[in-house]
Amino acid sequence: MSYLGVDSSLTGRRWIGPTVETERAAEALAQDTGLDRAVCQVLARTGVSAQEAAAYLAPQLRDLLPDPRSLRDMETAATRFLRAVAGRERIAIFADYDVDGGTSAALLIDWLRQMGRTATLYIPDRIDEGYGPNVPAMQELGATHDLIVCVDCGTLSHEPVAAAGCDVMILDHHLGGETLPDCLAVVNPNRQDEDGALAHLCAAAVVFLMLVEANRQLRGQGTKGPNLLEMLDLVALATVADVAPLIGVNRAFVRQGLTVMAGRARPGLAALSDVARLDSEPSAYHLGYVLGPRVNAGGRIGKADLGARMLSTDDPHEARALADRLDELNAERREIEGQVRSAALAQAEARGLEAPLAWAAGEGWHPGVVGIVASRLKEQANRPSVVIGFDGDEGKGSGRSVAGIDLGAAVHRLAAEGLLVKGGGHKMAAGLTVMRDKLEAAMARLSELLDRQGAAAAGPADLRIDGVLMPGAAQVELVRRIEDAGPFGASAPAPRFAFPDMRILNARRVGESHLKVTFGDGLGARMDAISFGAFDGPLGPRLSAHDGARFHLAGKLDINTWGGRQSVQLRLDDAAEAH
């Protein structure tokens, strides 16, 4: 049954409200805890009981942090790492070129610097070297180092790891194969011989746990290690930017990491916040949509190590210079992405968006933006999506999945069957390399594997709504209390509220395609809303030409800071005419 009677909104979606059971649970929570009904609707959605509510709203790392030694090879890895530190051995860090890899490297560099040690940072070039360790790079590092630490990569890199000629340890979270590289340690919650209890961790969280274990061993030796709580800003950034599920200890990582970030002690993140004009307290949204893309920009279209260098530097001047460069690259990335996105969407739509897999491939599409375009395609089709850019006969692609469909496992199988040069990833994201003459067969086989998981069963994405609010109730204090039920992101979507039967008081275009709206309930209370990209679809034209019609409006609540004053703003997702 549709919510507020909206079977087809302005964007063509059906609105779905909370189930009867969730409504009852929210009502009981409100009675038992005295919390706001809006907060209880979020807690009820996630199955939190009245007894659990207080602890859930204030997650503590000490209560949620797992024992690092519950992961295989962890004790071995930390012991070898400390031996290298004590013996002043030459350490190299081989990291992936995305945010998770950059923060993982920065964690190790920061920790080592506080211990009076340095390390060589090596991040492969996305275009020239591709993802993960390669034989020439590992041989070169192995010839001049005693220990190589691979972070956010390496689990499938048998040949490059074997070529290193020195000790190698891997701290990763990508899906493991049936066999592991022959090396000192592979710490990975997604190894096939792990129980999956920590499968939601990103690589930076795995690195953090290794440092927790290293500090524990140091305490056993009567020595104190660096303060790890001060490093949670990096773990929080990686967790959100890598779209790790915000459940369990990940919630505490992000909540406490945001508090650390607000202190602006890390020069790189402070500089990046300034160039991004972030003038309010950082939130999970800022990590995912403001800071993360800028850190990623170096690996996508610039020099691969820019992000990691910015995050790890302790020099404010260097941090500002690197942040400025990343901001420039991010603007350039947006322009390149726009060109590829329009071509990919047109191709995928011509192929048909109702198949189990939405995909597109093109000549010269920049490999640094295919992942972002795959994400946009996934949102459009509500299907797992893959976008591939060809350079000659070889294509490098990236995929994004929808909830309940394990794309990484399907891509891994395709590689094992020989249809891909290589491929891997995790449930929600994957990377692959494919030859042109196997493209059609590979995509057909991937579609078949995803179909078996039920990828074709999803209809157009319904709009899920948590409850109803009125403008007069949407106060800054309420939004802060709702945020206590966060952070919101992957596997914990931000709550969306409907404002029924609203009158549009003012609507105007801002920027190229955004819409700014002021609406009211007719009783004196009014509120602002912003809809990004509204003029790329039907929302902008219809609401700006409202002609006095009344609308149900749906979106997420934000706190907007302007001129030192705070007010609540609705991030408008959809609207429907009120009849």
C-alpha positions in Angstrom: 0.0 0.0 0.0 1.4 3.4 -1.0 2.2 6.0 1.6 0.1 9.2 1.6 -1.6 7.7 -1.5 1.4 8.3 -3.7 1.5 5.6 -6.3 3.5 7.6 -8.8 5.3 10.7 -7.7 6.7 13.4 -9.9 9.8 11.1 -10.5 7.5 8.1 -11.1 8.1 6.4 -7.8 5.7 4.8 -5.3 6.1 6.0 -1.8 6.4 3.2 0.8 6.0 3.9 4.5 7.0 2.0 7.6 5.3 -1.4 8.2 2.6 -1.8 10.8 5.1 -3.6 13.0 7.6 -0.8 12.7 5.0 1.8 13.6 3.9 -0.2 16.7 7.5 -0.7 17.7 8.2 3.1 17.3 5.1 3.9 19.4 6.2 1.5 22.2 9.7 2.9 22.1 8.4 6.5 22.4 6.3 5.5 25.4 9.1 3.5 27.1 12.0 5.9 26.5 10.4 9.3 26.2 12.4 9.9 23.0 11.0 11.9 20.1 8.7 10.0 17.9 10.9 10.8 14.8 13.9 9.3 16.6 11.9 6.2 17.6 10.9 5.6 14.0 14.5 5.4 13.1 15.4 3.1 16.0 12.4 0.9 15.3 13.5 0.5 11.7 16.8 -0.9 12.8 15.2 -3.2 15.4 16.6 -1.4 18.5 14.7 -2.2 21.7 14.0 0.2 24.5 16.7 -1.5 26.6 19.3 -1.0 23.9 18.3 2.5 22.9 20.6 4.5 25.2 23.7 2.5 24.2 22.8 2.6 20.5 22.4 6.4 20.6 25.8 6.8 22.2 28.0 4.0 20.7 31.3 3.5 22.5 34.3 2.1 20.8 35.4 0.3 24.0 32.1 -1.7 24.0 32.1 -2.5 20.2 35.7 -2.9 19.3 36.4 -6.6 18.4 39.5 -8.4 19.6 42.0 -7.9 16.8 43.3 -11.4 17.4 39.9 -12.8 16.3 41.2 -12.3 12.7 43.6 -14.9 11.3 47.3 -13.9 11.0 46.7 -10.7 13.1 49.1 -11.5 15.9 51.8 -12.6 13.4 51.4 -9.4 11.4 51.6 -7.1 14.4 54.6 -9.0 15.8 56.5 -8.8 12.5 55.6 -5.1 12.1 56.9 -4.3 15.6 60.1 -6.2 14.9 60.7 -4.1 11.8 60.1 -1.0 13.9 62.4 -2.0 16.7 65.1 -3.2 14.3 64.9 0.0 12.2 64.2 -2.1 9.1 63.3 -0.6 5.8 59.4 -0.6 5.5 57.5 0.0 2.3 53.7 0.5 2.2 52.0 -0.6 -1.0 48.5 1.0 -1.0 45.5 1.1 -3.3 44.8 4.5 -5.0 41.4 5.2 -3.5 40.3 6.7 -0.2 40.5 3.4 1.7 44.0 2.8 0.5 45.1 6.3 1.1 43.8 6.4 4.7 45.2 3.0 5.4 48.7 4.2 4.3 48.3 7.4 6.3 47.4 5.5 9.4 50.7 3.5 9.2 52.8 6.5 8.3 51.3 8.6 11.2 51.9 5.7 13.7 55.4 5.1 12.5 56.3 8.9 12.6 55.1 9.0 16.2 57.5 6.1 16.9 60.3 8.0 15.2 60.3 5.8 12.0 59.6 6.4 8.4 58.3 4.3 5.5 58.3 4.4 1.7 54.9 5.0 0.2 54.1 3.3 -3.1 50.7 3.7 -4.8 50.4 2.3 -8.3 49.2 4.5 -11.2 45.6 3.6 -12.1 46.2 3.7 -15.8 49.8 2.4 -16.2 49.8 -0.2 -13.5 46.2 -0.9 -12.5 44.9 -2.0 -9.2 47.0 -3.9 -6.7 50.6 -5.1 -6.5 52.4 -5.8 -9.8 55.6 -7.8 -10.4 57.9 -5.0 -11.4 56.9 -2.7 -8.5 57.1 -5.5 -5.9 60.5 -6.6 -7.2 61.8 -3.0 -7.0 60.5 -2.5 -3.5 61.7 -5.9 -2.4 65.2 -5.1 -3.5 65.5 -2.1 -1.2 63.2 -3.0 1.7 62.9 -5.6 4.4 59.1 -5.6 4.8 56.3 -4.6 2.4 52.9 -4.0 3.9 50.1 -4.2 1.3 47.0 -2.3 2.4 43.6 -2.4 0.7 45.0 -4.8 -1.9 47.1 -7.9 -2.3 44.7 -10.7 -1.4 44.6 -12.0 -4.9 48.1 -11.0 -5.9 49.9 -14.4 -5.8 52.6 -13.7 -8.5 53.5 -10.2 -7.5 53.8 -11.1 -3.8 56.0 -14.1 -4.6 58.2 -11.8 -6.7 59.0 -9.4 -3.9 61.9 -11.3 -2.5 61.3 -9.9 1.1 58.8 -10.3 3.8 55.2 -9.3 2.8 52.1 -8.8 4.9 48.7 -8.0 3.6 46.0 -5.9 5.4 42.9 -6.0 3.2 39.2 -6.5 3.0 38.6 -7.6 -0.6 37.1 -11.0 -1.3 39.7 -13.8 -1.0 40.2 -16.7 -3.3 40.5 -20.4 -2.5 44.2 -19.9 -2.0 46.1 -17.0 -0.5 49.4 -15.5 -1.6 52.5 -17.2 0.0 53.5 -14.5 2.4 54.0 -13.7 6.1 50.4 -12.8 6.9 47.1 -12.1 5.2 44.8 -10.3 7.6 41.5 -10.0 5.9 37.9 -10.5 7.3 36.8 -11.6 3.9 39.2 -14.5 3.6 37.3 -17.7 2.8 38.4 -19.3 6.1 37.0 -16.4 8.2 33.6 -16.6 9.7 32.4 -13.3 8.2 31.7 -11.6 11.6 33.9 -8.7 10.6 33.2 -8.7 6.9 31.8 -5.2 7.1 35.2 -3.6 7.9 37.0 -1.5 5.3 40.8 -1.9 4.9 41.6 1.2 7.1 39.6 -0.5 9.9 41.7 -3.7 9.5 44.9 -1.5 9.6 43.5 0.2 12.8 42.9 -3.2 14.4 46.5 -4.2 13.6 47.7 -1.1 15.3 45.5 -1.9 18.3 47.2 -5.2 18.5 50.6 -3.6 18.0 50.0 -1.2 20.9 48.8 -4.1 23.0 52.1 -6.0 22.4 54.0 -2.8 23.1 52.2 -2.5 26.5 53.2 -6.0 27.2 56.8 -5.0 26.7 56.4 -2.0 29.0 56.3 0.6 26.1 53.5 3.0 25.2 52.4 3.3 21.6 50.8 6.3 19.8 47.3 7.4 20.8 45.0 5.5 18.3 41.9 7.4 19.2 43.4 10.5 17.5 43.6 8.5 14.3 39.9 7.7 14.1 39.3 10.6 11.7 41.1 8.5 9.0 39.1 5.4 9.8 35.8 7.3 9.7 36.7 8.8 6.3 37.6 5.4 4.8 34.5 3.7 6.3 32.1 6.1 4.7 34.0 6.7 1.4 34.4 3.0 0.8 30.6 2.5 1.4 31.2 0.1 4.3 28.0 -0.8 6.1 27.4 1.5 9.1 26.7 -1.3 11.5 28.5 -2.6 14.7 31.9 -1.1 15.4 31.7 0.9 12.1 29.1 3.2 13.7 31.5 3.9 16.6 34.4 4.4 14.2 32.5 7.1 12.2 30.8 8.8 15.2 34.0 9.2 17.2 36.1 9.8 14.1 33.8 12.8 13.2 34.5 14.2 16.7 38.2 13.9 16.2 37.9 15.5 12.7 36.0 18.5 14.2 39.1 19.2 16.3 41.0 19.9 13.0 44.3 18.5 14.3 45.2 16.7 11.1 46.6 19.3 8.7 45.5 17.4 5.5 41.9 17.1 6.5 41.7 20.7 7.9 43.1 22.0 4.6 40.8 19.9 2.5 37.8 21.1 4.6 38.8 24.6 3.9 39.2 24.3 0.1 35.9 22.5 0.0 34.4 25.4 2.0 33.1 23.2 4.7 32.0 25.7 7.3 30.0 23.4 9.7 30.8 20.4 11.8 31.7 17.5 9.6 29.1 14.8 9.1 29.0 11.4 7.4 27.5 13.2 4.4 30.6 15.4 4.1 32.9 12.4 4.3 31.1 10.6 1.5 30.2 13.5 -0.8 32.6 16.4 -0.1 35.9 15.2 1.3 36.0 11.6 -0.1 35.7 12.6 -3.8 38.5 15.1 -3.5 40.8 12.6 -1.8 40.0 10.2 -4.6 40.6 12.7 -7.4 44.4 12.1 -7.4 44.0 8.4 -7.9 41.3 8.9 -10.5 42.9 11.5 -12.9 46.0 12.9 -11.3 49.1 11.5 -9.4 48.0 8.5 -7.5 49.7 9.3 -4.2 48.4 12.8 -3.7 45.6 11.8 -1.4 47.7 9.6 0.9 50.4 12.3 1.0 47.9 15.0 2.0 46.3 12.8 4.7 49.7 11.8 6.2 51.6 15.1 6.1 52.2 17.0 9.4 53.2 20.2 7.4 50.2 22.6 7.1 51.8 24.3 4.1 52.3 21.1 2.2 48.8 20.0 3.2 47.3 23.2 1.8 49.2 22.8 -1.5 48.1 19.2 -1.9 44.5 20.0 -0.9 44.4 22.8 -3.6 45.7 20.4 -6.2 43.1 17.8 -5.3 40.3 20.3 -5.4 41.4 21.3 -9.0 41.6 17.6 -10.0 38.1 17.0 -8.6 36.6 19.8 -10.7 38.4 18.2 -13.7 37.1 14.8 -12.8 33.5 16.1 -12.6 33.8 17.4 -16.2 35.2 14.1 -17.5 32.6 12.2 -15.6 29.7 14.2 -17.1 30.8 13.3 -20.6 31.2 9.6 -19.9 28.0 9.5 -17.9 25.8 10.8 -20.7 27.3 8.4 -23.2 27.0 5.4 -20.8 23.5 6.1 -19.8 22.4 6.4 -23.4 24.1 3.1 -24.3 22.6 1.3 -21.3 19.1 2.6 -21.9 19.3 1.5 -25.6 20.3 -2.0 -24.3 17.5 -2.0 -21.8 17.6 -1.3 -18.1 15.3 -4.2 -17.1 18.0 -6.9 -17.5 19.8 -8.3 -14.4 22.9 -6.2 -15.3 23.1 -2.7 -16.7 26.3 -2.1 -18.5 28.1 0.2 -21.0 31.5 0.2 -22.6 33.2 2.9 -24.7 36.5 3.7 -26.3 38.8 6.1 -24.4 36.5 6.4 -21.3 38.7 7.4 -18.5 39.3 4.5 -16.1 39.3 7.0 -13.2 35.6 7.8 -13.6 34.0 4.5 -14.7 33.3 3.6 -11.1 31.4 6.8 -10.4 29.5 6.4 -13.7 28.7 2.8 -12.7 27.2 4.1 -9.5 25.0 6.6 -11.3 23.9 3.9 -13.7 23.0 1.7 -10.7 20.9 4.4 -9.2 19.1 5.0 -12.5 18.4 1.3 -13.2 18.2 -0.1 -9.6 20.4 -2.9 -11.0 24.0 -4.0 -10.6 25.9 -1.9 -13.1 29.3 -2.1 -14.9 31.0 0.6 -16.9 34.1 -0.2 -19.0 36.6 2.0 -20.7 38.7 0.6 -23.6 42.2 1.5 -24.6 42.9 -0.6 -27.6 41.8 -4.2 -27.1 41.9 -4.0 -23.3 39.1 -2.6 -21.2 39.2 -1.6 -17.6 35.9 -1.5 -15.8 34.2 -0.9 -12.5 31.0 -2.2 -11.1 28.5 -1.2 -8.4 25.8 -3.4 -6.9 22.5 -3.1 -5.1 21.5 -4.5 -1.7 21.3 -8.3 -1.6 23.4 -8.9 -4.8 27.0 -10.0 -4.4 28.7 -8.5 -7.4 32.3 -9.2 -6.2 31.7 -12.9 -6.0 30.2 -13.0 -9.5 33.1 -11.0 -11.0 35.6 -13.2 -9.1 33.9 -16.3 -10.7 34.1 -14.7 -14.1 37.8 -14.2 -13.7 38.2 -17.9 -12.6 36.3 -19.0 -15.7 38.7 -17.1 -18.0 36.3 -14.5 -19.3 38.2 -11.7 -17.6 41.9 -11.0 -17.5 41.4 -10.3 -13.8 38.6 -9.2 -11.5 37.6 -9.0 -7.9 36.1 -6.8 -5.2 33.4 -7.2 -2.5 29.6 -7.4 -2.4 28.9 -3.8 -3.4 31.8 -2.9 -5.7 34.1 -4.7 -8.1 36.9 -4.0 -10.6 37.7 -5.9 -13.8 39.9 -6.1 -16.9 38.4 -7.6 -20.0 39.6 -8.1 -23.6 37.4 -6.7 -26.4 36.8 -10.0 -28.0 35.4 -11.4 -24.8 33.3 -8.4 -23.8 29.9 -9.6 -24.9 30.4 -13.1 -23.6 31.6 -11.8 -20.2 28.7 -9.4 -19.8 26.2 -12.1 -20.8 27.7 -14.5 -18.3 27.8 -11.9 -15.5 24.2 -11.1 -16.2 23.4 -14.8 -15.9 25.2 -15.1 -12.6 23.5 -12.0 -11.2 20.1 -13.2 -12.4 20.5 -16.3 -10.3 20.9 -14.0 -7.3 17.6 -12.2 -8.2 19.0 -9.1 -9.7 16.2 -8.9 -12.3 13.5 -9.1 -9.7 13.9 -5.5 -8.5 11.4 -3.0 -9.9 11.9 0.7 -10.1 13.3 1.9 -6.8 10.4 2.7 -4.4 10.9 5.8 -2.2 11.0 4.6 1.4 9.7 7.1 4.0 10.1 6.8 7.8 7.3 9.1 8.9 5.5 12.4 8.6 6.7 15.8 9.9 5.4 19.3 9.8 7.6 22.4 9.3 7.0 23.7 12.9 8.3 20.4 14.4 11.5 20.3 12.3 13.8 22.2 14.6 17.6 22.0 14.9 17.4 20.2 18.2 15.2 17.5 16.7 17.6 17.0 13.8 20.5 16.7 16.3 18.6 14.0 18.2 17.8 12.1 15.0 21.5 12.3 14.1 22.3 10.5 17.4 20.7 7.4 15.7 23.3 7.7 13.0 25.7 7.9 11.4 23.8 7.2 8.2 25.1 5.7 5.0 25.5 2.2 3.6 23.1 -0.3 5.2 21.8 2.5 7.4 20.1 5.0 5.1 19.4 8.5 6.4 15.8 8.8 7.5 13.4 10.4 5.0 10.4 12.3 6.2 7.3 13.4 4.2 5.8 16.9 4.7 2.2 16.4 3.5 0.0 19.0 1.8 2.5 21.8 1.6 2.2 25.1 -0.2 5.2 26.3 -2.3 5.9 29.8 -1.2 9.0 30.4 -3.4 10.9 28.2 -5.9 13.9 29.3 -7.9 16.8 27.8 -9.9 20.2 27.9 -8.3 23.4 27.0 -10.1 23.1 25.0 -13.3 20.4 22.5 -12.3 19.5 22.8 -8.6 16.2 24.0 -7.1 15.8 26.1 -3.9 12.3 26.0 -2.4 10.6 27.6 0.5 7.4 25.9 1.6 4.8 26.2 4.4 1.9 24.5 6.0 -0.5 27.4 5.7 -0.4 27.9 9.5 2.6 30.2 9.6 5.4 27.7 9.8 7.8 27.7 6.8 10.9 25.8 5.8 13.6 25.8 3.1 14.5 22.9 0.8 17.2 22.2 -1.7 16.9 19.7 -4.5 20.3 18.9 -6.2 20.0 18.3 -10.0 16.3 19.0 -9.9 16.3 20.5 -13.4 17.9 17.3 -14.8 14.5 15.6 -14.2 10.9 16.5 -13.6 11.1 18.0 -10.1 12.7 21.4 -11.0 10.3 22.3 -13.9 7.1 21.2 -12.0 7.8 22.8 -8.6 9.1 26.0 -10.1 5.9 26.3 -12.1 3.7 25.2 -9.2 0.7 27.6 -9.9 -0.4 27.5 -6.3 -0.8 23.7 -6.3 -0.1 21.9 -3.0 2.4 19.1 -2.8 3.6 16.3 -0.6 7.3 16.7 -0.2 9.8 14.0 0.9 13.5 14.2 1.8 16.1 14.1 4.5 16.8 16.7 7.1 20.0 18.8 7.2 21.2 21.6 9.5 22.2 24.5 7.3 24.7 27.0 8.7 24.7 30.5 7.2 26.2 33.7 8.7 26.7 31.9 12.0 23.0 30.9 12.3 21.7 27.4 12.0 18.4 26.3 10.5 16.8 23.1 9.3 16.8 22.5 5.6 15.1 19.6 3.7 17.3 17.8 1.1 14.4 17.2 -1.2 14.3 13.8 -2.9 10.8 13.7 -4.4 7.4 15.4 -4.5 3.9 14.4 -5.5 0.8 16.6 -6.1 -1.6 16.6 -3.1 -5.1 15.8 -4.2 
